[in-house]
């Protein structure tokens, strides 16, 4: 099902270029409002949160105008992590939740993530129906003047989100005596993350908590873990936590200043949940999950399946197979016992709950041996270049070379104008050779 506006994780792009502008956001709001209004539920409510990008100030009013024009009432929450928005959409029994964010992308990008009343990201089928409405004549979707929506700002979004997170753990959960470095990427988690860690008694060293609209994800956060490593070492922390721009990803750092990626976090949680008899069904990874993780689960007799890249597809497969744990190497991890989408802060708390009795993070995360993996991102004008005969031939050749010695994956990014080449093998020279074979046909 080919879509015009939506990618693997909502709508995303550079602000004031293409679809990311006020005019389009009005139409996005009008179309989404019209779709959910047509479901004919009595209460027509949308809630909106955002990250800290400067462009949020221009895009949010346009989105609100579109929703109100469709006859929906809107509550705006301001900066709030994506899963906080998902949780509150469900709790407030709203028809629709919209997160204005471009996640881990630089400040000049922005976009939307849409959630239904169940707190789940919308399916491809629903996104396609909304797309059809986006391209319908605006006049057909405008409400009667008496039926226009109203707008209200709520200031307690982060308070309610923190309350929900705390309710997932015992009342006696304490981080007293722990030293924690938290890097909030100057993004949506800059208020809630340091606060909840402090509330639980930890000594917190907070960074990336001074957003100015332009510094989100800039040399900080989960996409720049070197900053986290440096500060874990400097402050002799027990654990380092790095979120991304909308706080739905997390990368960690142990007390030895070693980076812990999403696959390693998933392995640790799966092993612990299996021991505690919490793990349900198995684990969903993606096409990007490390081959070493797959082998680990096989040895542990934990069922493991791969989905397409994107936490929405992970969640869909979790639901289909009745699994309660899944995620991506990038740090999108879904704890199905607690949440409907990725939540970096929730995953960090689950990790800290396991560490609270004094176990070292380096020991706890040492559960499997990752296969060396290299990821190359290539900027392209047209992502369909990988479908050219020349590129297909190169991919076939590389796959034949790596067969039985590793794995190769070539795919277009769902959110950026890039082609991603991933290869993994203990044979480093072979891995490099296979990547170069494909790379030559893309550059």
Order of alpha helices (4+ residues) and beta strands (2+ residues): beta-alpha-beta-alpha-beta-alpha-beta-beta-alpha-beta-alpha-beta-alpha-beta-alpha-beta-beta-beta-alpha-beta-alpha-beta-alpha-beta-beta-alpha-alpha-beta-alpha-beta-beta-alpha
